[in-house]
């Protein structure tokens, strides 16, 4: 995925403001099931929040690992919440139109 501009990141942060976290990272950490859940959520919503219940000290590294493995962008880290974005590959199913 191409890198987002700072303007696009701010735009996505604004869109994500009202969203609730759809995935939570608990005591099991990064598991295959967690990656599957994040992948499904990104395909359905494009923009999601992940809440770190545990591993809060490693949230930066773990959210970057998720982004790299699932080919998405980490838009921001706000507290113990990571905001992730991945544009839907099907043009007809895209919900978010990024500004230029």
Secondary structure, 3 states (H helix, E strand, C coil): CCCCCHHHHHHHHHHHCCCCCCEEECCCCCCHHHHHHHHHHHHHHCEEEEEECCCHHHHHHHHHHHHHHCCCEEEEEECCEEEEECCCCCHHHCCCCCCC
